[in-house]
Amino acid sequence: VVEGTNNAAAIHVENALITPAADATVEVKLGGYEIVKILRISATIQAMGINSFESWLVDVISENISAKIGSYLIYGSGSSMPEGVDYARAWSDGTTAVQWEAATPTYSELAELVGYLKAGYHRRAKWLMNSTTFWSQILPASDNSKVKILTDDFKRLLGYPIMIDDNCVTGDIFFGDFKKLVGNLSQNIKVDRSTESGFVYNSIDFRGTAIFDSKIAVGEAFVKGAKVLTAGA
């Protein structure tokens, strides 16, 4: 259960009846999808490898699975896979999103995007984009001679924290309360080793597995900016 509708607190008149707030919670039901990867190495490579070779393989598999989970958290459709922020709601220019006039956003378009997010979500709101979008599109939109939109340490845009994730498609910018994206790693990433599955190949298989699901709890907690607003683009 996560927070849904959030109403402001109010002053109470002494001895008067207190009316309960119209807040509501949202129930999110999560299942589980198997995220897997297998690496097969020959017995020759195994024999020639240094002592830390097997640990390195485990790290590679774990990182690959983690990256795939990160991708689902952004672009998962929710159909036979986890759901990500890009499928939080229908993106419509002028109401839930901003479609850039040019290839890159302007200061006014970024400010417009902030304005489309309801006030109740601003206290935890953050930006999400990849590093290319930030350095090639956001930084040029910042003109300190006119208006300063970035802090000197490049960690905040229009006063809100910036999250950089290279799972994002270049040009996509999300803004919202990411606490409304709920995920569950019901089984930690586990790597198993088998010589039996690769017996006839004289190989050794390393299989990484994680059980994961995610869903958007409150779609209105997110807005998007892009040149193309199609979900999953």
C-alpha positions as CSV (number, residue, x, y, z in Angstrom):
1,V,0.0,0.0,0.0
2,V,1.3,3.4,-0.9
3,E,0.1,7.0,-0.5
4,G,-2.3,8.1,-3.2
5,T,-4.4,11.3,-3.0
6,N,-2.7,13.7,-0.6
7,N,-4.6,16.7,0.9
8,A,-3.1,19.5,2.9
9,A,-3.3,19.6,6.7
10,A,-5.6,22.3,8.2
11,I,-6.1,24.4,11.3
12,H,-8.5,23.0,13.8
13,V,-11.0,25.2,15.7
14,E,-11.0,24.3,19.3
15,N,-13.7,21.8,20.3
16,A,-15.0,21.6,16.8
17,L,-15.6,18.3,15.0
18,I,-12.6,17.3,12.9
19,T,-13.4,16.2,9.4
20,P,-11.2,13.4,8.1
21,A,-9.0,14.3,5.2
22,A,-10.0,12.9,1.8
23,D,-6.7,11.2,1.5
24,A,-6.7,7.7,-0.1
25,T,-4.1,4.9,-0.3
26,V,-3.4,2.9,-3.4
27,E,-2.9,-0.9,-3.3
28,V,-0.2,-2.2,-5.7
29,K,-0.1,-5.9,-6.4
30,L,3.3,-7.1,-7.6
31,G,4.0,-10.4,-9.2
32,G,7.4,-11.7,-10.3
33,Y,9.3,-12.0,-13.5
34,E,12.4,-14.0,-13.9
35,I,15.3,-11.9,-15.2
36,V,18.0,-14.3,-16.3
37,K,21.3,-14.5,-18.1
38,I,23.6,-17.5,-18.8
39,L,27.3,-17.3,-19.7
40,R,29.1,-20.4,-21.0
41,I,32.8,-20.7,-20.8
42,S,35.1,-23.5,-22.0
43,A,37.0,-25.7,-19.7
44,T,40.2,-24.5,-21.3
45,I,39.4,-20.9,-20.3
46,Q,38.4,-22.0,-16.9
47,A,41.7,-23.8,-16.4
48,M,43.8,-20.8,-17.7
49,G,41.9,-18.2,-15.7
50,I,43.3,-16.5,-12.7
51,N,41.9,-17.2,-9.2
52,S,39.5,-14.2,-9.4
53,F,38.1,-15.1,-12.8
54,E,35.0,-16.8,-11.5
55,S,34.3,-13.8,-9.2
56,W,34.6,-11.5,-12.1
57,L,32.1,-13.6,-14.1
58,V,29.6,-13.4,-11.2
59,D,30.0,-9.6,-11.1
60,V,29.5,-9.3,-14.9
61,I,26.3,-11.4,-14.8
62,S,25.0,-9.5,-11.8
63,E,25.6,-6.1,-13.4
64,N,23.9,-7.2,-16.6
65,I,20.8,-8.3,-14.7
66,S,20.8,-5.1,-12.6
67,A,21.0,-3.1,-15.8
68,K,18.0,-4.9,-17.3
69,I,16.0,-4.3,-14.2
70,G,16.9,-0.6,-14.5
71,S,15.7,-0.6,-18.0
72,Y,12.4,-2.1,-17.1
73,L,12.0,0.6,-14.3
74,I,12.0,3.2,-17.1
75,Y,10.6,1.6,-20.2
76,G,8.8,-1.6,-19.1
77,S,5.3,-1.8,-20.6
78,G,3.7,-3.8,-17.8
79,S,2.6,-6.3,-20.4
80,S,4.4,-9.6,-19.7
81,M,7.1,-7.6,-18.0
82,P,7.6,-5.1,-15.2
83,E,6.1,-1.6,-15.7
84,G,8.2,1.5,-15.9
85,V,7.7,5.3,-15.7
86,D,7.3,5.7,-19.4
87,Y,4.0,3.9,-19.2
88,A,2.8,5.8,-16.1
89,R,0.1,7.6,-18.2
90,A,-0.8,8.7,-21.7
91,W,1.5,11.5,-22.7
92,S,-0.3,14.5,-24.2
93,D,1.4,17.8,-25.1
94,G,0.0,20.6,-23.1
95,T,-1.5,18.6,-20.2
96,T,0.7,15.7,-19.1
97,A,3.8,16.3,-21.2
98,V,5.7,18.8,-23.3
99,Q,6.8,18.0,-26.8
100,W,9.8,20.2,-27.7
101,E,9.4,22.5,-30.6
102,A,13.0,22.0,-31.7
103,A,15.3,19.1,-31.2
104,T,16.3,20.2,-27.7
105,P,14.2,21.9,-24.9
106,T,14.2,25.5,-24.0
107,Y,14.1,27.0,-20.6
108,S,10.5,27.9,-21.0
109,E,9.6,24.4,-22.1
110,L,11.3,22.9,-19.0
111,A,9.5,25.4,-16.8
112,E,6.2,24.4,-18.5
113,L,6.9,20.8,-17.8
114,V,7.4,21.5,-14.1
115,G,4.0,23.3,-14.1
116,Y,2.2,20.2,-15.3
117,L,3.1,18.2,-12.2
118,K,0.5,18.6,-9.5
119,A,1.7,20.5,-6.4
120,G,1.4,17.6,-4.0
121,Y,4.2,15.7,-5.8
122,H,6.7,18.5,-5.9
123,R,8.2,17.9,-2.4
124,R,9.8,14.7,-3.6
125,A,10.0,15.4,-7.3
126,K,13.2,14.7,-9.3
127,W,14.4,14.8,-12.9
128,L,15.4,11.7,-14.7
129,M,17.4,11.6,-18.0
130,N,20.7,10.2,-19.4
131,S,24.0,11.9,-19.3
132,T,24.0,12.7,-23.1
133,T,20.6,14.6,-22.7
134,F,21.9,16.5,-19.7
135,W,25.2,17.6,-21.2
136,S,24.1,18.2,-24.8
137,Q,20.5,19.5,-24.2
138,I,20.0,20.8,-20.7
139,L,23.3,22.5,-20.2
140,P,22.9,24.6,-23.5
141,A,19.5,25.6,-22.3
142,S,21.0,27.2,-19.2
143,D,21.9,30.8,-19.9
144,N,23.1,32.5,-16.7
145,S,23.0,35.9,-18.4
146,K,19.2,35.5,-18.6
147,V,18.1,33.0,-16.0
148,K,20.0,30.5,-13.9
149,I,18.3,27.1,-14.1
150,L,21.2,24.9,-12.9
151,T,23.1,25.0,-9.6
152,D,26.8,25.5,-9.8
153,D,27.4,21.8,-8.9
154,F,25.0,20.7,-11.7
155,K,23.0,18.6,-9.3
156,R,19.7,20.5,-9.4
157,L,17.6,21.8,-12.3
158,L,15.0,24.5,-11.5
159,G,15.6,23.6,-7.9
160,Y,14.9,19.9,-8.2
161,P,17.5,17.0,-7.9
162,I,18.7,15.4,-11.1
163,M,19.0,11.6,-11.5
164,I,21.3,10.4,-14.4
165,D,20.5,7.0,-15.8
166,D,21.9,5.8,-19.1
167,N,19.0,3.4,-19.5
168,C,17.0,6.5,-20.6
169,V,16.7,7.2,-24.3
170,T,18.6,10.3,-25.3
171,G,16.1,13.2,-25.5
172,D,13.6,11.7,-23.0
173,I,13.2,13.7,-19.7
174,F,11.0,12.5,-16.9
175,F,9.9,14.6,-13.9
176,G,8.0,13.4,-10.9
177,D,7.8,11.7,-7.6
178,F,9.6,8.4,-8.1
179,K,8.3,7.0,-4.8
180,K,5.2,6.3,-6.8
181,L,7.1,3.7,-8.9
182,V,7.0,0.6,-6.8
183,G,9.4,-2.3,-7.3
184,N,10.0,-5.6,-5.6
185,L,13.1,-7.7,-5.9
186,S,11.6,-10.8,-4.3
187,Q,14.7,-12.8,-4.9
188,N,18.1,-11.2,-4.9
189,I,20.4,-11.7,-7.9
190,K,21.7,-15.3,-7.6
191,V,24.4,-16.8,-9.7
192,D,24.7,-20.6,-10.0
193,R,27.5,-22.7,-11.6
194,S,26.9,-26.0,-13.5
195,T,29.3,-28.4,-15.2
196,E,26.4,-30.8,-16.1
197,S,24.5,-28.5,-18.4
198,G,27.6,-28.0,-20.5
199,F,28.9,-31.5,-20.2
200,V,28.8,-32.5,-23.9
201,Y,30.4,-29.2,-24.8
202,N,33.2,-29.5,-22.2
203,S,32.0,-26.2,-20.9
204,I,30.8,-24.6,-17.6
205,D,27.6,-22.6,-17.4
206,F,27.0,-19.7,-15.1
207,R,23.4,-18.7,-14.7
208,G,22.2,-15.5,-13.1
209,T,18.6,-15.1,-11.9
210,A,16.5,-12.5,-10.2
211,I,12.8,-12.4,-9.5
212,F,11.5,-8.8,-10.0
213,D,8.4,-6.8,-10.7
214,S,7.5,-3.1,-10.7
215,K,4.3,-1.0,-11.2
216,I,3.3,2.6,-11.3
217,A,1.2,3.3,-8.2
218,V,0.0,6.8,-9.2
219,G,0.3,7.8,-12.8
220,E,-0.3,11.5,-12.3
221,A,2.9,11.6,-10.3
222,F,4.9,11.9,-13.5
223,V,5.2,14.1,-16.5
224,K,7.5,13.8,-19.5
225,G,9.3,16.0,-22.0
226,A,10.6,14.8,-25.4
227,K,10.7,15.5,-29.1
228,V,8.6,12.4,-29.6
229,L,6.1,11.6,-26.8
230,T,5.2,8.0,-27.7
231,A,5.6,5.7,-24.7
232,G,8.5,3.4,-25.2
233,A,10.0,5.5,-28.0
